[in-house]
Amino acid sequence: MDAPDAKIACREVIDAWSNLVQLVDFAEQRHGFGDSNGGFGAIYPDDVDEYMAEVEGVRVPDGSVLLYGYAFAIPPGYEILIEEPVYLRNLVDVLREHGLTAEAKRVTVLLNTLSPTSS
């Protein structure tokens, strides 16, 4: 399966998680997540353990997030490596669409603290 563009991938991954506020916590901690229903999730650089790196060949450079979708499909779904600010801007948009303005502000603050090289 071909990966969708970055915006669609972000939306699919965000929409697959049932608790949007929890996604804000994950973003602030730079911690990934994944659902067990459709196989959607995000992997941050610090989420990659030795097994993932050595056996599965997962590489997530600093300042990036690896998004995946339909991980349990046959054939397997997609993975797309995007810059962290792209993911965070999409998260802000979704939070605003759901009326979660305080949470959107938290992610905006996070976006503003990222180094210029990661945006």
Secondary structure, DSSP 8 states (H G I E B T S, - for coil): -----HHHHHHHHHHHSS-HHHHHHHHHHT--EE-SSS--EEE-GGG--HHHHHTS-----TTEEEEEE-TTSSS--EEEEEEHHHHHHHHHHHHHHTT-HHHHHHHHHHHHHS-GGG-
